[in-house]
C-alpha cells in the first residue's frame, strides 16, 4: 500500500483505489481523466494526483489547466495533489487542495 493510500484510509476513506494504469503499447502511465492517480470514497469522493514534493507545483499547474478539473469539481469530487518527500526515515506529505 502506498503512502497516499495509507493516508487516505487513516483520514476515514474505506474505499481507496489506484486509477492510474500502465499502457504497455505506449510504454507510459496514464492517469484517470488525465489527472488522477488515486480515487477515494467515503463521506465524499476525493481524487488525488500523487507526485514528489519538488514536483507538486507543476502538478497543481497541470490540474488547473485540465478540462476535467471543473467537471469533477461540479460533480462534487474534491481534487488534491499529494507531494511526498522523505525526511530522514519518514515520508512527509504536502497536500494542496484545488
Secondary structure, DSSP 8 states (H G I E B T S, - for coil): --HHHHHHHHTT-SEEEE--EEETTTTEEE-BTTTBSEEEESSSEEEEEEEEGGGHHHHHHHHHT-HHHHHHHHTTEEEEEEEEEEETTEEEEEEEE-
